[in-house]
Amino acid sequence: NGYNFPKRFDPLSYLYIVKMMNIFDCTRHYDSLKDALAPIKANLHLIAFKGDLLFPPSCMREIYDALCEMGREAKTNFVEIDSNYGHDAFLVEIEKFDGYIKNILKG
């Protein structure tokens, strides 16, 4: 997948996406993570992959824990998937989480 990526994706666009990911902070205009999450009314399904350095499972767990502390545990799910592919796991190990996604979509 890594070899085909530059053929499918504009390098300049990729640089802007990486910059956005590095500077994005959902709490920027709020006093806390809980304040930033408070406006969310939808069910949240958080999927983390072990070894993901871009979106570490610890960050996803922090979001999940904050939502649970806010009384949102009935509307929030968190799953951490074993993988040796880190952030690319969602591209190469679909079979590890596709059943979870299907169950979410079935309701």
C-alpha positions, 0 to 999 in steps of 0.5 A: 500500500505504501508504494501505491500511495503517492500514485493515488494522492497528491503530495502537497495535499498530504502535507497539508493533512499531516500539518492539520493532524499535528496542530488540531486540538478539539479543546482549543476553544473550550476549557476542557475535553469534556466541554469540547465533547458536550455538544456531541449528541450522536452515538460514538463508536471509537476504534483504536489500533495498537501501535497507531502513533498518529491516533494512539489508543491512549487518546481514544481511551481518554475520549471514551473515559471523558464521555463515560464520566459525562454519563454518555457510556450508553451512547459510546463504545470503545474497542482497541484492535490488536495490530502490527500495522499501526495507523495503516491497520484500517487499510490492510486488516479490514477483517479485524474490524469489519464485523464491528462496523457491520454491527454498528450499521445494522443498529 
